[in-house]
Amino acid sequence: MSVNINTAQLRLEMARRGWDAIDLARAARLSPATVSTALAGRPIAAKSMVLIAQALARAPVDEFVDKLVAGDSAGLGFA
């Protein structure tokens, strides 16, 4: 089964942790291509989505980055 991830939310969660796509791929134990596919708004396997969610849940949010991101979501292109 394939799913589409909310790309704006995914980018926000990555930013809150100071991660780029490679960091997320490593943490989720996925290929960079899978993360790129998700970030492009294309469907990925449901199992991959679970691995992404688990990686984000394991990683602490950087409180200083979070303040910057949360305070200016429009400036980073997040809805």
N, CA, C, O and CB atoms as a CASP TS submission, in Angstrom:
PFRMAT TS
TARGET T0000
AUTHOR 0000-0000-0000
METHOD Language model
MODEL 1
PARENT N/A
ATOM      1  N   MET     1       0.839  -1.171   0.000  1.00  0.00           N
ATOM      2  CA  MET     1       0.000   0.000   0.000  1.00  0.00           C
ATOM      3  C   MET     1       0.892   1.244   0.000  1.00  0.00           C
ATOM      4  O   MET     1       1.884   1.306   0.725  1.00  0.00           O
ATOM      5  CB  MET     1      -0.959  -0.008   1.217  1.00  0.00           C
ATOM      6  N   SER     2       0.533   2.215  -0.806  1.00  0.00           N
ATOM      7  CA  SER     2       1.281   3.470  -0.895  1.00  0.00           C
ATOM      8  C   SER     2       0.516   4.592  -0.226  1.00  0.00           C
ATOM      9  O   SER     2      -0.715   4.599  -0.201  1.00  0.00           O
ATOM     10  CB  SER     2       1.571   3.827  -2.356  1.00  0.00           C
ATOM     11  N   VAL     3       1.260   5.540   0.314  1.00  0.00           N
ATOM     12  CA  VAL     3       0.663   6.693   0.988  1.00  0.00           C
ATOM     13  C   VAL     3       1.382   7.964   0.552  1.00  0.00           C
ATOM     14  O   VAL     3       2.542   7.932   0.142  1.00  0.00           O
ATOM     15  CB  VAL     3       0.726   6.530   2.532  1.00  0.00           C
ATOM     16  N   ASN     4       0.677   9.069   0.649  1.00  0.00           N
ATOM     17  CA  ASN     4       1.279  10.380   0.420  1.00  0.00           C
ATOM     18  C   ASN     4       1.470  11.049   1.774  1.00  0.00           C
ATOM     19  O   ASN     4       0.577  11.021   2.621  1.00  0.00           O
ATOM     20  CB  ASN     4       0.395  11.262  -0.532  1.00  0.00           C
ATOM     21  N   ILE     5       2.611  11.637   1.966  1.00  0.00           N
ATOM     22  CA  ILE     5       2.927  12.337   3.211  1.00  0.00           C
ATOM     23  C   ILE     5       2.669  13.822   3.011  1.00  0.00           C
ATOM     24  O   ILE     5       2.891  14.361   1.927  1.00  0.00           O
ATOM     25  CB  ILE     5       4.405  12.082   3.647  1.00  0.00           C
ATOM     26  N   ASN     6       2.201  14.473   4.059  1.00  0.00           N
ATOM     27  CA  ASN     6       2.038  15.927   4.051  1.00  0.00           C
ATOM     28  C   ASN     6       3.444  16.524   3.990  1.00  0.00           C
ATOM     29  O   ASN     6       4.155  16.559   4.994  1.00  0.00           O
ATOM     30  CB  ASN     6       1.233  16.443   5.329  1.00  0.00           C
ATOM     31  N   THR     7       3.832  16.985   2.822  1.00  0.00           N
ATOM     32  CA  THR     7       5.217  17.440   2.626  1.00  0.00           C
ATOM     33  C   THR     7       5.549  18.674   3.454  1.00  0.00           C
ATOM     34  O   THR     7       6.670  18.795   3.948  1.00  0.00           O
ATOM     35  CB  THR     7       5.464  17.738   1.159  1.00  0.00           C
ATOM     36  N   ALA     8       4.609  19.582   3.617  1.00  0.00           N
ATOM     37  CA  ALA     8       4.870  20.782   4.421  1.00  0.00           C
ATOM     38  C   ALA     8       5.146  20.387   5.868  1.00  0.00           C
ATOM     39  O   ALA     8       6.059  20.927   6.494  1.00  0.00           O
ATOM     40  CB  ALA     8       3.672  21.768   4.348  1.00  0.00           C
ATOM     41  N   GLN     9       4.372  19.460   6.399  1.00  0.00           N
ATOM     42  CA  GLN     9       4.576  19.014   7.781  1.00  0.00           C
ATOM     43  C   GLN     9       5.899  18.266   7.910  1.00  0.00           C
ATOM     44  O   GLN     9       6.624  18.441   8.890  1.00  0.00           O
ATOM     45  CB  GLN     9       3.408  18.114   8.241  1.00  0.00           C
ATOM     46  N   LEU    10       6.209  17.440   6.928  1.00  0.00           N
ATOM     47  CA  LEU    10       7.470  16.700   6.970  1.00  0.00           C
ATOM     48  C   LEU    10       8.651  17.667   6.949  1.00  0.00           C
ATOM     49  O   LEU    10       9.595  17.512   7.724  1.00  0.00           O
ATOM     50  CB  LEU    10       7.563  15.713   5.785  1.00  0.00           C
ATOM     51  N   ARG    11       8.602  18.653   6.077  1.00  0.00           N
ATOM     52  CA  ARG    11       9.689  19.638   6.023  1.00  0.00           C
ATOM     53  C   ARG    11       9.800  20.417   7.336  1.00  0.00           C
ATOM     54  O   ARG    11      10.903  20.718   7.793  1.00  0.00           O
ATOM     55  CB  ARG    11       9.469  20.611   4.852  1.00  0.00           C
ATOM     56  N   LEU    12       8.664  20.737   7.931  1.00  0.00           N
ATOM     57  CA  LEU    12       8.674  21.430   9.214  1.00  0.00           C
ATOM     58  C   LEU    12       9.335  20.563  10.281  1.00  0.00           C
ATOM     59  O   LEU    12      10.191  21.037  11.028  1.00  0.00           O
ATOM     60  CB  LEU    12       7.244  21.805   9.638  1.00  0.00           C
ATOM     61  N   GLU    13       8.944  19.305  10.352  1.00  0.00           N
ATOM     62  CA  GLU    13       9.518  18.403  11.358  1.00  0.00           C
ATOM     63  C   GLU    13      11.013  18.205  11.132  1.00  0.00           C
ATOM     64  O   GLU    13      11.777  18.101  12.092  1.00  0.00           O
ATOM     65  CB  GLU    13       8.801  17.044  11.333  1.00  0.00           C
ATOM     66  N   MET    14      11.433  18.152   9.882  1.00  0.00           N
ATOM     67  CA  MET    14      12.863  18.059   9.594  1.00  0.00           C
ATOM     68  C   MET    14      13.580  19.322  10.050  1.00  0.00           C
ATOM     69  O   MET    14      14.638  19.249  10.676  1.00  0.00           O
ATOM     70  CB  MET    14      13.100  17.824   8.090  1.00  0.00           C
ATOM     71  N   ALA    15      13.012  20.466   9.740  1.00  0.00           N
ATOM     72  CA  ALA    15      13.623  21.740  10.125  1.00  0.00           C
ATOM     73  C   ALA    15      13.722  21.872  11.637  1.00  0.00           C
ATOM     74  O   ALA    15      14.716  22.380  12.156  1.00  0.00           O
ATOM     75  CB  ALA    15      12.824  22.908   9.553  1.00  0.00           C
ATOM     76  N   ARG    16      12.697  21.418  12.343  1.00  0.00           N
ATOM     77  CA  ARG    16      12.701  21.505  13.812  1.00  0.00           C
ATOM     78  C   ARG    16      13.855  20.702  14.415  1.00  0.00           C
ATOM     79  O   ARG    16      14.282  20.978  15.536  1.00  0.00           O
ATOM     80  CB  ARG    16      11.360  21.001  14.381  1.00  0.00           C
ATOM     81  N   ARG    17      14.348  19.734  13.693  1.00  0.00           N
ATOM     82  CA  ARG    17      15.453  18.909  14.175  1.00  0.00           C
ATOM     83  C   ARG    17      16.784  19.306  13.543  1.00  0.00           C
ATOM     84  O   ARG    17      17.827  18.738  13.870  1.00  0.00           O
ATOM     85  CB  ARG    17      15.169  17.446  13.894  1.00  0.00           C
ATOM     86  N   GLY    18      16.745  20.275  12.645  1.00  0.00           N
ATOM     87  CA  GLY    18      17.963  20.685  11.957  1.00  0.00           C
ATOM     88  C   GLY    18      18.430  19.668  10.942  1.00  0.00           C
ATOM     89  O   GLY    18      19.622  19.584  10.648  1.00  0.00           O
ATOM     90  N   TRP    19      17.498  18.890  10.399  1.00  0.00           N
ATOM     91  CA  TRP    19      17.825  17.810   9.472  1.00  0.00           C
ATOM     92  C   TRP    19      17.621  18.229   8.025  1.00  0.00           C
ATOM     93  O   TRP    19      16.765  19.055   7.709  1.00  0.00           O
ATOM     94  CB  TRP    19      16.984  16.584   9.775  1.00  0.00           C
ATOM     95  N   ASP    20      18.424  17.640   7.164  1.00  0.00           N
ATOM     96  CA  ASP    20      18.151  17.702   5.738  1.00  0.00           C
ATOM     97  C   ASP    20      17.675  16.306   5.319  1.00  0.00           C
ATOM     98  O   ASP    20      17.509  15.425   6.163  1.00  0.00           O
ATOM     99  CB  ASP    20      19.428  18.164   4.914  1.00  0.00           C
ATOM    100  N   ALA    21      17.460  16.113   4.036  1.00  0.00           N
ATOM    101  CA  ALA    21      16.911  14.843   3.561  1.00  0.00           C
ATOM    102  C   ALA    21      17.848  13.668   3.842  1.00  0.00           C
ATOM    103  O   ALA    21      17.390  12.564   4.135  1.00  0.00           O
ATOM    104  CB  ALA    21      16.627  14.925   2.070  1.00  0.00           C
ATOM    105  N   ILE    22      19.134  13.902   3.754  1.00  0.00           N
ATOM    106  CA  ILE    22      20.106  12.830   4.025  1.00  0.00           C
ATOM    107  C   ILE    22      20.052  12.420   5.490  1.00  0.00           C
ATOM    108  O   ILE    22      20.113  11.233   5.808  1.00  0.00           O
ATOM    109  CB  ILE    22      21.538  13.282   3.653  1.00  0.00           C
ATOM    110  N   ASP    23      19.936  13.404   6.386  1.00  0.00           N
ATOM    111  CA  ASP    23      19.832  13.090   7.811  1.00  0.00           C
ATOM    112  C   ASP    23      18.598  12.230   8.086  1.00  0.00           C
ATOM    113  O   ASP    23      18.667  11.247   8.823  1.00  0.00           O
ATOM    114  CB  ASP    23      19.776  14.383   8.646  1.00  0.00           C
ATOM    115  N   LEU    24      17.474  12.612   7.485  1.00  0.00           N
ATOM    116  CA  LEU    24      16.248  11.845   7.687  1.00  0.00           C
ATOM    117  C   LEU    24      16.395  10.439   7.120  1.00  0.00           C
ATOM    118  O   LEU    24      15.983   9.470   7.759  1.00  0.00           O
ATOM    119  CB  LEU    24      15.052  12.557   7.038  1.00  0.00           C
ATOM    120  N   ALA    25      16.967  10.317   5.950  1.00  0.00           N
ATOM    121  CA  ALA    25      17.158   8.995   5.345  1.00  0.00           C
ATOM    122  C   ALA    25      18.001   8.101   6.256  1.00  0.00           C
ATOM    123  O   ALA    25      17.673   6.931   6.456  1.00  0.00           O
ATOM    124  CB  ALA    25      17.827   9.127   3.960  1.00  0.00           C
ATOM    125  N   ARG    26      19.064   8.639   6.795  1.00  0.00           N
ATOM    126  CA  ARG    26      19.919   7.852   7.705  1.00  0.00           C
ATOM    127  C   ARG    26      19.153   7.443   8.953  1.00  0.00           C
ATOM    128  O   ARG    26      19.192   6.281   9.357  1.00  0.00           O
ATOM    129  CB  ARG    26      21.173   8.653   8.103  1.00  0.00           C
ATOM    130  N   ALA    27      18.456   8.397   9.564  1.00  0.00           N
ATOM    131  CA  ALA    27      17.739   8.123  10.811  1.00  0.00           C
ATOM    132  C   ALA    27      16.614   7.112  10.606  1.00  0.00           C
ATOM    133  O   ALA    27      16.332   6.300  11.488  1.00  0.00           O
ATOM    134  CB  ALA    27      17.173   9.417  11.386  1.00  0.00           C
ATOM    135  N   ALA    28      15.980   7.166   9.449  1.00  0.00           N
ATOM    136  CA  ALA    28      14.864   6.261   9.152  1.00  0.00           C
ATOM    137  C   ALA    28      15.327   4.956   8.510  1.00  0.00           C
ATOM    138  O   ALA    28      14.526   4.049   8.282  1.00  0.00           O
ATOM    139  CB  ALA    28      13.868   6.950   8.237  1.00  0.00           C
ATOM    140  N   ARG    29      16.619   4.868   8.224  1.00  0.00           N
ATOM    141  CA  ARG    29      17.183   3.704   7.551  1.00  0.00           C
ATOM    142  C   ARG    29      16.505   3.456   6.201  1.00  0.00           C
ATOM    143  O   ARG    29      16.158   2.329   5.846  1.00  0.00           O
ATOM    144  CB  ARG    29      17.052   2.468   8.440  1.00  0.00           C
ATOM    145  N   LEU    30      16.334   4.557   5.468  1.00  0.00           N
ATOM    146  CA  LEU    30      15.753   4.508   4.131  1.00  0.00           C
ATOM    147  C   LEU    30      16.752   5.071   3.126  1.00  0.00           C
ATOM    148  O   LEU    30      17.718   5.733   3.505  1.00  0.00           O
ATOM    149  CB  LEU    30      14.417   5.293   4.076  1.00  0.00           C
ATOM    150  N   SER    31      16.520   4.810   1.880  1.00  0.00           N
ATOM    151  CA  SER    31      17.384   5.394   0.859  1.00  0.00           C
ATOM    152  C   SER    31      17.061   6.875   0.700  1.00  0.00           C
ATOM    153  O   SER    31      15.921   7.291   0.908  1.00  0.00           O
ATOM    154  CB  SER    31      17.222   4.652  -0.491  1.00  0.00           C
ATOM    155  N   PRO    32      18.061   7.669   0.333  1.00  0.00           N
ATOM    156  CA  PRO    32      17.786   9.081   0.052  1.00  0.00           C
ATOM    157  C   PRO    32      16.714   9.249  -1.033  1.00  0.00           C
ATOM    158  O   PRO    32      15.956  10.220  -1.010  1.00  0.00           O
ATOM    159  CB  PRO    32      19.074   9.789  -0.377  1.00  0.00           C
ATOM    160  N   ALA    33      16.651   8.317  -1.968  1.00  0.00           N
ATOM    161  CA  ALA    33      15.648   8.391  -3.034  1.00  0.00           C
ATOM    162  C   ALA    33      14.233   8.285  -2.465  1.00  0.00           C
ATOM    163  O   ALA    33      13.324   8.966  -2.939  1.00  0.00           O
ATOM    164  CB  ALA    33      15.885   7.278  -4.071  1.00  0.00           C
ATOM    165  N   THR    34      14.040   7.439  -1.458  1.00  0.00           N
ATOM    166  CA  THR    34      12.713   7.300  -0.851  1.00  0.00           C
ATOM    167  C   THR    34      12.309   8.587  -0.157  1.00  0.00           C
ATOM    168  O   THR    34      11.167   9.028  -0.280  1.00  0.00           O
ATOM    169  CB  THR    34      12.689   6.131   0.147  1.00  0.00           C
ATOM    170  N   VAL    35      13.238   9.194   0.571  1.00  0.00           N
ATOM    171  CA  VAL    35      12.945  10.456   1.245  1.00  0.00           C
ATOM    172  C   VAL    35      12.671  11.542   0.214  1.00  0.00           C
ATOM    173  O   VAL    35      11.754  12.345   0.385  1.00  0.00           O
ATOM    174  CB  VAL    35      14.112  10.869   2.170  1.00  0.00           C
ATOM    175  N   SER    36      13.448  11.570  -0.836  1.00  0.00           N
ATOM    176  CA  SER    36      13.234  12.542  -1.901  1.00  0.00           C
ATOM    177  C   SER    36      11.847  12.376  -2.526  1.00  0.00           C
ATOM    178  O   SER    36      11.170  13.361  -2.817  1.00  0.00           O
ATOM    179  CB  SER    36      14.319  12.402  -2.974  1.00  0.00           C
ATOM    180  N   THR    37      11.441  11.152  -2.726  1.00  0.00           N
ATOM    181  CA  THR    37      10.117  10.871  -3.281  1.00  0.00           C
ATOM    182  C   THR    37       9.029  11.418  -2.362  1.00  0.00           C
ATOM    183  O   THR    37       8.080  12.052  -2.823  1.00  0.00           O
ATOM    184  CB  THR    37       9.927   9.355  -3.493  1.00  0.00           C
ATOM    185  N   ALA    38       9.173  11.169  -1.053  1.00  0.00           N
ATOM    186  CA  ALA    38       8.194  11.673  -0.084  1.00  0.00           C
ATOM    187  C   ALA    38       8.157  13.190  -0.095  1.00  0.00           C
ATOM    188  O   ALA    38       7.079  13.784  -0.075  1.00  0.00           O
ATOM    189  CB  ALA    38       8.519  11.166   1.327  1.00  0.00           C
ATOM    190  N   LEU    39       9.324  13.825  -0.127  1.00  0.00           N
ATOM    191  CA  LEU    39       9.399  15.291  -0.113  1.00  0.00           C
ATOM    192  C   LEU    39       8.840  15.905  -1.397  1.00  0.00           C
ATOM    193  O   LEU    39       8.424  17.064  -1.405  1.00  0.00           O
ATOM    194  CB  LEU    39      10.846  15.740   0.084  1.00  0.00           C
ATOM    195  N   ALA    40       8.831  15.141  -2.463  1.00  0.00           N
ATOM    196  CA  ALA    40       8.277  15.615  -3.736  1.00  0.00           C
ATOM    197  C   ALA    40       6.762  15.441  -3.795  1.00  0.00           C
ATOM    198  O   ALA    40       6.120  15.850  -4.762  1.00  0.00           O
ATOM    199  CB  ALA    40       8.927  14.872  -4.902  1.00  0.00           C
ATOM    200  N   GLY    41       6.196  14.831  -2.753  1.00  0.00           N
ATOM    201  CA  GLY    41       4.750  14.646  -2.713  1.00  0.00           C
ATOM    202  C   GLY    41       4.258  13.431  -3.470  1.00  0.00           C
ATOM    203  O   GLY    41       3.064  13.289  -3.733  1.00  0.00           O
ATOM    204  N   ARG    42       5.186  12.559  -3.817  1.00  0.00           N
ATOM    205  CA  ARG    42       4.799  11.337  -4.518  1.00  0.00           C
ATOM    206  C   ARG    42       4.598  10.213  -3.497  1.00  0.00           C
ATOM    207  O   ARG    42       5.170  10.263  -2.408  1.00  0.00           O
ATOM    208  CB  ARG    42       5.876  10.938  -5.579  1.00  0.00           C
ATOM    209  N   PRO    43       3.809   9.222  -3.827  1.00  0.00           N
ATOM    210  CA  PRO    43       3.525   8.133  -2.877  1.00  0.00           C
ATOM    211  C   PRO    43       4.770   7.319  -2.532  1.00  0.00           C
ATOM    212  O   PRO    43       5.647   7.092  -3.365  1.00  0.00           O
ATOM    213  CB  PRO    43       2.460   7.209  -3.448  1.00  0.00           C
ATOM    214  N   ILE    44       4.810   6.892  -1.277  1.00  0.00           N
ATOM    215  CA  ILE    44       5.841   5.969  -0.805  1.00  0.00           C
ATOM    216  C   ILE    44       5.139   4.818  -0.097  1.00  0.00           C
ATOM    217  O   ILE    44       3.950   4.905   0.210  1.00  0.00           O
ATOM    218  CB  ILE    44       6.869   6.685   0.148  1.00  0.00           C
ATOM    219  N   ALA    45       5.864   3.756   0.159  1.00  0.00           N
ATOM    220  CA  ALA    45       5.296   2.599   0.853  1.00  0.00           C
ATOM    221  C   ALA    45       4.885   2.995   2.264  1.00  0.00           C
ATOM    222  O   ALA    45       5.542   3.807   2.915  1.00  0.00           O
ATOM    223  CB  ALA    45       6.306   1.427   0.893  1.00  0.00           C
ATOM    224  N   ALA    46       3.790   2.409   2.723  1.00  0.00           N
ATOM    225  CA  ALA    46       3.314   2.695   4.079  1.00  0.00           C
ATOM    226  C   ALA    46       4.385   2.351   5.112  1.00  0.00           C
ATOM    227  O   ALA    46       4.518   3.047   6.119  1.00  0.00           O
ATOM    228  CB  ALA    46       2.022   1.911   4.373  1.00  0.00           C
ATOM    229  N   LYS    47       5.139   1.296   4.874  1.00  0.00           N
ATOM    230  CA  LYS    47       6.214   0.909   5.801  1.00  0.00           C
ATOM    231  C   LYS    47       7.274   2.008   5.871  1.00  0.00           C
ATOM    232  O   LYS    47       7.822   2.271   6.941  1.00  0.00           O
ATOM    233  CB  LYS    47       6.861  -0.434   5.363  1.00  0.00           C
ATOM    234  N   SER    48       7.563   2.643   4.751  1.00  0.00           N
ATOM    235  CA  SER    48       8.531   3.745   4.737  1.00  0.00           C
ATOM    236  C   SER    48       8.015   4.932   5.548  1.00  0.00           C
ATOM    237  O   SER    48       8.776   5.588   6.258  1.00  0.00           O
ATOM    238  CB  SER    48       8.830   4.181   3.291  1.00  0.00           C
ATOM    239  N   MET    49       6.721   5.197   5.433  1.00  0.00           N
ATOM    240  CA  MET    49       6.131   6.281   6.220  1.00  0.00           C
ATOM    241  C   MET    49       6.273   5.996   7.717  1.00  0.00           C
ATOM    242  O   MET    49       6.571   6.898   8.500  1.00  0.00           O
ATOM    243  CB  MET    49       4.643   6.470   5.849  1.00  0.00           C
ATOM    244  N   VAL    50       6.062   4.757   8.100  1.00  0.00           N
ATOM    245  CA  VAL    50       6.201   4.386   9.506  1.00  0.00           C
ATOM    246  C   VAL    50       7.645   4.575   9.961  1.00  0.00           C
ATOM    247  O   VAL    50       7.884   5.061  11.066  1.00  0.00           O
ATOM    248  CB  VAL    50       5.753   2.927   9.730  1.00  0.00           C
ATOM    249  N   LEU    51       8.603   4.199   9.128  1.00  0.00           N
ATOM    250  CA  LEU    51      10.014   4.376   9.487  1.00  0.00           C
ATOM    251  C   LEU    51      10.365   5.857   9.634  1.00  0.00           C
ATOM    252  O   LEU    51      11.140   6.226  10.517  1.00  0.00           O
ATOM    253  CB  LEU    51      10.921   3.724   8.431  1.00  0.00           C
ATOM    254  N   ILE    52       9.805   6.696   8.781  1.00  0.00           N
ATOM    255  CA  ILE    52      10.023   8.142   8.890  1.00  0.00           C
ATOM    256  C   ILE    52       9.427   8.661  10.199  1.00  0.00           C
ATOM    257  O   ILE    52      10.069   9.416  10.930  1.00  0.00           O
ATOM    258  CB  ILE    52       9.399   8.887   7.674  1.00  0.00           C
ATOM    259  N   ALA    53       8.199   8.250  10.483  1.00  0.00           N
ATOM    260  CA  ALA    53       7.540   8.697  11.716  1.00  0.00           C
ATOM    261  C   ALA    53       8.320   8.248  12.951  1.00  0.00           C
ATOM    262  O   ALA    53       8.472   9.015  13.901  1.00  0.00           O
ATOM    263  CB  ALA    53       6.101   8.159  11.780  1.00  0.00           C
ATOM    264  N   GLN    54       8.805   7.029  12.939  1.00  0.00           N
ATOM    265  CA  GLN    54       9.579   6.523  14.073  1.00  0.00           C
ATOM    266  C   GLN    54      10.889   7.282  14.239  1.00  0.00           C
ATOM    267  O   GLN    54      11.301   7.571  15.363  1.00  0.00           O
ATOM    268  CB  GLN    54       9.860   5.036  13.899  1.00  0.00           C
ATOM    269  N   ALA    55      11.540   7.602  13.138  1.00  0.00           N
ATOM    270  CA  ALA    55      12.798   8.355  13.199  1.00  0.00           C
ATOM    271  C   ALA    55      12.553   9.747  13.786  1.00  0.00           C
ATOM    272  O   ALA    55      13.327  10.222  14.617  1.00  0.00           O
ATOM    273  CB  ALA    55      13.438   8.470  11.788  1.00  0.00           C
ATOM    274  N   LEU    56      11.489  10.386  13.357  1.00  0.00           N
ATOM    275  CA  LEU    56      11.165  11.711  13.894  1.00  0.00           C
ATOM    276  C   LEU    56      10.816  11.630  15.376  1.00  0.00           C
ATOM    277  O   LEU    56      11.179  12.515  16.151  1.00  0.00           O
ATOM    278  CB  LEU    56      10.001  12.337  13.113  1.00  0.00           C
ATOM    279  N   ALA    57      10.117  10.577  15.767  1.00  0.00           N
ATOM    280  CA  ALA    57       9.742  10.414  17.176  1.00  0.00           C
ATOM    281  C   ALA    57      10.959  10.187  18.064  1.00  0.00           C
ATOM    282  O   ALA    57      10.973  10.614  19.218  1.00  0.00           O
ATOM    283  CB  ALA    57       8.769   9.251  17.330  1.00  0.00           C
ATOM    284  N   ARG    58      11.972   9.522  17.538  1.00  0.00           N
ATOM    285  CA  ARG    58      13.188   9.243  18.314  1.00  0.00           C
ATOM    286  C   ARG    58      14.088  10.461  18.461  1.00  0.00           C
ATOM    287  O   ARG    58      14.863  10.551  19.413  1.00  0.00           O
ATOM    288  CB  ARG    58      13.966   8.122  17.667  1.00  0.00           C
ATOM    289  N   ALA    59      13.993  11.386  17.535  1.00  0.00           N
ATOM    290  CA  ALA    59      14.926  12.517  17.494  1.00  0.00           C
ATOM    291  C   ALA    59      14.363  13.706  18.258  1.00  0.00           C
ATOM    292  O   ALA    59      13.234  14.132  18.015  1.00  0.00           O
ATOM    293  CB  ALA    59      15.229  12.918  16.040  1.00  0.00           C
ATOM    294  N   PRO    60      15.141  14.228  19.166  1.00  0.00           N
ATOM    295  CA  PRO    60      14.661  15.401  19.903  1.00  0.00           C
ATOM    296  C   PRO    60      14.612  16.630  18.996  1.00  0.00           C
ATOM    297  O   PRO    60      15.414  16.789  18.076  1.00  0.00           O
ATOM    298  CB  PRO    60      15.564  15.678  21.122  1.00  0.00           C
ATOM    299  N   VAL    61      13.658  17.473  19.290  1.00  0.00           N
ATOM    300  CA  VAL    61      13.554  18.748  18.586  1.00  0.00           C
ATOM    301  C   VAL    61      14.585  19.686  19.197  1.00  0.00           C
ATOM    302  O   VAL    61      14.684  19.792  20.419  1.00  0.00           O
ATOM    303  CB  VAL    61      12.100  19.352  18.680  1.00  0.00           C
ATOM    304  N   ASP    62      15.347  20.361  18.356  1.00  0.00           N
ATOM    305  CA  ASP    62      16.311  21.353  18.834  1.00  0.00           C
ATOM    306  C   ASP    62      15.519  22.589  19.252  1.00  0.00           C
ATOM    307  O   ASP    62      14.922  23.254  18.405  1.00  0.00           O
ATOM    308  CB  ASP    62      17.389  21.703  17.726  1.00  0.00           C
ATOM    309  N   GLU    63      15.505  22.902  20.537  1.00  0.00           N
ATOM    310  CA  GLU    63      14.627  23.966  21.034  1.00  0.00           C
ATOM    311  C   GLU    63      14.932  25.329  20.417  1.00  0.00           C
ATOM    312  O   GLU    63      14.018  26.134  20.237  1.00  0.00           O
ATOM    313  CB  GLU    63      14.740  24.061  22.537  1.00  0.00           C
ATOM    314  N   PHE    64      16.174  25.601  20.095  1.00  0.00           N
ATOM    315  CA  PHE    64      16.516  26.900  19.508  1.00  0.00           C
ATOM    316  C   PHE    64      16.091  26.964  18.046  1.00  0.00           C
ATOM    317  O   PHE    64      15.569  27.980  17.586  1.00  0.00           O
ATOM    318  CB  PHE    64      18.025  27.167  19.630  1.00  0.00           C
ATOM    319  N   VAL    65      16.315  25.880  17.324  1.00  0.00           N
ATOM    320  CA  VAL    65      15.862  25.817  15.937  1.00  0.00           C
ATOM    321  C   VAL    65      14.339  25.870  15.913  1.00  0.00           C
ATOM    322  O   VAL    65      13.748  26.541  15.067  1.00  0.00           O
ATOM    323  CB  VAL    65      16.384  24.528  15.232  1.00  0.00           C
ATOM    324  N   ASP    66      13.711  25.165  16.839  1.00  0.00           N
ATOM    325  CA  ASP    66      12.258  25.134  16.890  1.00  0.00           C
ATOM    326  C   ASP    66      11.672  26.535  17.076  1.00  0.00           C
ATOM    327  O   ASP    66      10.668  26.881  16.452  1.00  0.00           O
ATOM    328  CB  ASP    66      11.796  24.219  18.016  1.00  0.00           C
ATOM    329  N   LYS    67      12.292  27.323  17.921  1.00  0.00           N
ATOM    330  CA  LYS    67      11.816  28.696  18.133  1.00  0.00           C
ATOM    331  C   LYS    67      11.933  29.510  16.847  1.00  0.00           C
ATOM    332  O   LYS    67      11.048  30.304  16.524  1.00  0.00           O
ATOM    333  CB  LYS    67      12.612  29.378  19.269  1.00  0.00           C
ATOM    334  N   LEU    68      13.010  29.313  16.129  1.00  0.00           N
ATOM    335  CA  LEU    68      13.188  30.043  14.865  1.00  0.00           C
ATOM    336  C   LEU    68      12.174  29.596  13.821  1.00  0.00           C
ATOM    337  O   LEU    68      11.586  30.427  13.128  1.00  0.00           O
ATOM    338  CB  LEU    68      14.611  29.843  14.327  1.00  0.00           C
ATOM    339  N   VAL    69      11.973  28.309  13.707  1.00  0.00           N
ATOM    340  CA  VAL    69      11.053  27.768  12.714  1.00  0.00           C
ATOM    341  C   VAL    69       9.614  28.119  13.076  1.00  0.00           C
ATOM    342  O   VAL    69       8.855  28.589  12.228  1.00  0.00           O
ATOM    343  CB  VAL    69      11.220  26.245  12.596  1.00  0.00           C
ATOM    344  N   ALA    70       9.241  27.894  14.318  1.00  0.00           N
ATOM    345  CA  ALA    70       7.861  28.151  14.737  1.00  0.00           C
ATOM    346  C   ALA    70       7.520  29.637  14.689  1.00  0.00           C
ATOM    347  O   ALA    70       6.367  30.006  14.465  1.00  0.00           O
ATOM    348  CB  ALA    70       7.631  27.616  16.145  1.00  0.00           C
ATOM    349  N   GLY    71       8.502  30.471  14.896  1.00  0.00           N
ATOM    350  CA  GLY    71       8.252  31.906  14.906  1.00  0.00           C
ATOM    351  C   GLY    71       8.133  32.507  13.528  1.00  0.00           C
ATOM    352  O   GLY    71       7.601  33.608  13.382  1.00  0.00           O
ATOM    353  N   ASP    72       8.620  31.808  12.500  1.00  0.00           N
ATOM    354  CA  ASP    72       8.589  32.376  11.164  1.00  0.00           C
ATOM    355  C   ASP    72       8.272  31.311  10.130  1.00  0.00           C
ATOM    356  O   ASP    72       9.028  31.117   9.178  1.00  0.00           O
ATOM    357  CB  ASP    72       9.913  33.046  10.840  1.00  0.00           C
ATOM    358  N   SER    73       7.153  30.621  10.317  1.00  0.00           N
ATOM    359  CA  SER    73       6.808  29.543   9.390  1.00  0.00           C
ATOM    360  C   SER    73       6.578  30.062   7.977  1.00  0.00           C
ATOM    361  O   SER    73       6.854  29.350   7.011  1.00  0.00           O
ATOM    362  CB  SER    73       5.568  28.810   9.876  1.00  0.00           C
ATOM    363  N   ALA    74       6.082  31.279   7.836  1.00  0.00           N
ATOM    364  CA  ALA    74       5.855  31.834   6.488  1.00  0.00           C
ATOM    365  C   ALA    74       7.175  32.051   5.774  1.00  0.00           C
ATOM    366  O   ALA    74       7.261  31.865   4.561  1.00  0.00           O
ATOM    367  CB  ALA    74       5.074  33.162   6.564  1.00  0.00           C
ATOM    368  N   GLY    75       8.201  32.442   6.511  1.00  0.00           N
ATOM    369  CA  GLY    75       9.490  32.723   5.908  1.00  0.00           C
ATOM    370  C   GLY    75      10.195  31.488   5.394  1.00  0.00           C
ATOM    371  O   GLY    75      11.070  31.588   4.533  1.00  0.00           O
ATOM    372  N   LEU    76       9.830  30.323   5.907  1.00  0.00           N
ATOM    373  CA  LEU    76      10.453  29.079   5.459  1.00  0.00           C
ATOM    374  C   LEU    76       9.593  28.325   4.461  1.00  0.00           C
ATOM    375  O   LEU    76       9.946  27.227   4.031  1.00  0.00           O
ATOM    376  CB  LEU    76      10.745  28.194   6.640  1.00  0.00           C
ATOM    377  N   GLY    77       8.482  28.906   4.100  1.00  0.00           N
ATOM    378  CA  GLY    77       7.634  28.257   3.122  1.00  0.00           C
ATOM    379  C   GLY    77       6.703  27.221   3.703  1.00  0.00           C
ATOM    380  O   GLY    77       6.139  26.421   2.957  1.00  0.00           O
ATOM    381  N   PHE    78       6.525  27.207   5.006  1.00  0.00           N
ATOM    382  CA  PHE    78       5.619  26.257   5.635  1.00  0.00           C
ATOM    383  C   PHE    78       4.260  26.894   5.824  1.00  0.00           C
ATOM    384  O   PHE    78       4.146  28.085   6.114  1.00  0.00           O
ATOM    385  CB  PHE    78       6.178  25.772   6.980  1.00  0.00           C
ATOM    386  N   ALA    79       3.237  26.084   5.656  1.00  0.00           N
ATOM    387  CA  ALA    79       1.864  26.587   5.846  1.00  0.00           C
ATOM    388  C   ALA    79       1.468  26.504   7.297  1.00  0.00           C
ATOM    389  O   ALA    79       0.352  26.880   7.655  1.00  0.00           O
ATOM    390  CB  ALA    79       0.863  25.800   4.987  1.00  0.00           C
TER
END
